[in-house]
Amino acid sequence: MENSGQSQTVRDRRPDALGHLKVLPDELICAILDCLTPRDVARLACVSSVMYILCNEEPLWMSLCLRKVNGQLEYRGSWKKTTLFLENLPLDSCREPLRFDGFSSFFLYRRLYRCHTTLDGFNFDDGNVERKKDLSLEEFHHEYDGKKPVLLTGLAESWPARSTWTIDQLLLKYGDTAFTISQRSPGKISMKFKDYVSYMNAQHDEDPLYIFDHKFGEAAPSLLMDYTVPYLFQEDFFDILDRDSRPPFRWLIIGPERSGASWHVDPALTSAWNTLLCGRKRWALYPPGRVPLGVTVHVNDEDGDVNIETPSSLQWWLDFYPLLADEDKPIELTQLPGETIFVPSGWWHCVLNLETTVAVTQNFVNSKNFEFVCFDMAPGYCHKGVCRAGLLALDEGCLETIKKNARNEKDNLTYTDLTRKEKRVKVIKSRENQNNEGTAHGASKNHNFWEQEFSYDMNFLAMFLDREKDHYTYPWSSGNCVGPREMREWLSKLWIGKPGTRELIWKGACLALNADKWLECVSEICTFYHLPYPTDDEKLPAGTGSNPVCVMADHVVKFYVEEGLESSIYGLGTELEFYSALCKVDSPLKNHIPDVCASGILYLENGAYKIVPWDGKEVPDAIRRCNLVPAKYIEDGFPFGVWGRKLFEYRKSGSSSTVSNSPVESPKIWPYIITKRCKGKIFAQTRDALSWEETLNLASFLGEQLQNLHSLPYPPFFPSAFLDTKQKIDTSFTNGIEDVSDKAAIPFEWQIFIRTLRQKKKDAASRLVKLGDPSLKTLIEKVDEYLPDDFVKLLCIFEDENSMKRVGKPCSWLHSDIMDDNIYMEPCGIRSCSNGNLDAALMENVVMDACDDGGEGKSWRPSYLLDFTDLSIGDPINDLIPIHLDVFRGNSRLLKQFFQSYKLPLVRGIAKHKSWGNGDKFGRLSYHAMCYCLLHDVNVDILSTIFGIWKELKTAKSWEEIEQTVWGELNDYQGFA
């Protein structure tokens, strides 16, 4: 446009270009664009000039790209080019980008400034963290460990990494090695190091991609030889776990200028050390409970999951740091090459790379922070918020309750006293919307209050635990660094492997597992039955199962608590009914199940424990008072037996109107069972020591015992006892089933089975989303299409010789949980031993010797099946799922060996009658098994196991492909009557 020589005002093009969207701020419009697909954004760019500008922003295309990528990434000069390449769309590289006047945006300008800021000119002082050299272990523990950060020099001087971990040398040696990228994206992204270096040199991102790889030792094992854990940090309680079991703990960190770690507290309240090998890092730190300005902490009140909203590291330094008064500024330091910073448990920290940096870091659990790590995994939510946000996590009413309670306690009351006396304060839910304003300005407004009131001390923090919530019944937070099973395994291994630290481990177990409560319950049972009390070795809850178990010298006490009281009482009632059925027919299976010594109900009434022995028949008064079972159930021999349990499960899977009226808060009632202790070890402990022949023997043993189990007569069903429920099922059963004429051939017990499957299908796909793997999105979308619309067809209904319709599926008892920790192995002394009997005295000596020396060099054979808590009745194929996936780990040879001993048909009449299936998918037993996997209550765990065994199946195009790989062997099995 030619200049006419006169001053002209450029017209603002924003109102016309955005139309009705003009009322929205640019930040909100950009957030909306970020929710669209790349193709939609490309189309919107053609709508108007302003939309063209907004839709061509590199930060937008970076977000779109990272949301799409799952796997290896190659940067192609810009994020738009990279995204279009991934979308298989052409890019006209010859066309110059359009430019428009008449539009300005402060939001876009600030973001552009952050993207192109260089930090070499920033004036940072040395900081105010103490610098130490040649610090002794004693001085470290006394002055710094668990108390305050310290910057250490000289720890890495002898490392090869000190001279070899430069970008140029790493590029020469590891250019083709792919490392994991840390970025806020749903997928797992990796880049070859040579591609990452090219990206670093070309990018102008506000928050650049950052190598943050916890598996660098697997990708490049020689890197582990370039450094050693400094002597100050070598105590690590997680070392006792196998490499596959322990949570991520060490990371290779490489990033360009402007990259870094935004504000966070390290996972599980662990401590950390970080050694810088090249470049410079700027650190900011706040003590526990001091939430930085601009940061919001959310704690889910259902499972305690912690989510932190925080600006990027660069944005915080540029936009929030200048707003702080001097007294509210964080502890700061500039870390130089060769220096190591120690970050204690619970400390907030933020890191900004002032130039390209290479570092290594490790998190650890030692004697100073062990209780805090256990505390963070304790059930509940309030204590998690207090650990991170201090007293800002509470409302004023709750805070006054805490203060009042504290004043009434003795001055010298410790948290161990609180644990023993169960004087925890039950914290009420904090107010909604108390996050942004209270947290953002809390650094200034509440600084003095925090110093006076908050203490990162277990005596103080333990007040915020809700002792009414129990580890075994409260939802497990997905943000915890390990799963509940792994956490119990960790504490058990520590208890056995570190006897000198048992006082400390017991404190942690009381916090995380309520171990003190369960020891008290076991002691009451031992007193009642005149059993020896648990020794010091035995007082920690044992095993990795979902119910607390105490293993003593000759007995095992198990409490039923999983999923609440009603589920627990059905669990024990069904198990007792099952044992009764075993004895009636004198099944050989009973020789491979631990003897039952006693069972009953333990409950707390008026502050005193009471015990009522119970054999599963009738209804104890303590249970009757809970109004859990309608009166018409009581007349049967086992009112809480397997059919009552099946109906209970049906009611749970149905609408809320059919669920029984359980109390809002579970009463303190715990069903229990006492069995004889088996000699030997569980299969999970001996798996790696077994020869192939012994493993085949195990498969044969499981086939024999499953034959015994599935042949065992199950209790008759009396529909008259459940008339109301039957009528409801009859009504719903005929709705939506294609071939209603088949209904007459379906016994009522199978109708419950079908109805429950139909209910589970409704949320099968939504539960699988928790797998958290974007590469499985297409498969998950096909779940409903893959699963049958008419589950009656899974029953293999056929016509017999008299043209009568029959159910082809056998109905049988199901164990439902035969996994590697529910199979007991006994040593038999010599490798050639089989399942035959040995001299009893000799066997006892061999067993005790093997238990004492860990079983090294011993031969093992299967002896017992354990834990019949999940007993049910249904399709025998269900029992194959845990056996094939967990015990056999998908080995088809072991599955064939199993079937050679099992022998029972999985479909009756299959040799004579071909009318079921008609050659479609219902004629494949593999299809039945895959359906049960997808509909299982723990379908996420099952699919995770499948993709762990057959990693190539993550790229499968259909469920049929997965079905054939995992379960195809079933289609060749015939069995015989």
Protein Blocks (a to p, Z undefined) as FASTA:
>chain_A
ZZehiacddddfklmmnmmmlmpcfklmmmmmmmpcfklmmmmmmmpmmlmmmmmgfklm
mmmmmmmpgcjdddehiaklmmmmmnopacdfkbccdddehiacfklmmmmmmmmpcfkl
pccdebjadcdehiafklmmmmmgopagcddehklmmpmklmmmcfklmmmmmmmpccdd
ddddfbdcdddfklmmmmmmmpccfbdcddddfklmmmmmmlmmmpccdfklmpcfklmp
cfklpccfbdcddddehiacdddddehhiacddddfbdcdddddddehiacehiacdddf
klopacdddddfklmmmmmmmmpcfklpccdddddehiacdddehiacddddfbdcdddd
dddddfklmmmmmmmmpgcjklmmmmmnommlpcfklmmmmmmmmmmpcfklcfklmmmn
opaccdddddehilmmmmmmmmmmmmmmmmmmpccdfklmmmmpcfkbcfklgccdfkbm
bdfklmmmmmmmmmmmmmmlmmmmmmmmmmmnommmmmmmmmmmmmmnopacddfklmpc
gdjbfbdcdddfkbccdddfegpjklmmmmmmmmmmmmmmmmmnopaklmmcccdfbdcd
dddeehiacddddehiajdfklmmnopacfklmmpmblmlmklmmmmmmmmmmcfklpcc
ddfbacdddddddddddedddfklmmmmpcfklmmmmmmmmmmmmmmmmmpccddddfkl
mmmmmmmmmmmmmgopablmlmmmpcfklmmmmmmmmmmmmmmmmmmmmnopaklmmmmm
mmmmmpcfblmlmnopacdfkopacdfbdcdddeklacfklcccddehiakbcfbdcdfk
lmmmmmmmmmmnnopoiacddfbdchjllgccddfklmmmmmmmmmnnopaklmmmmmmm
nopafbghklmpckgojlpaklpmklmmmmmmmmpmklmmmmmmmmmmmmmlmmpcbfkl
mmmmmmmmmmmpnbjZZ
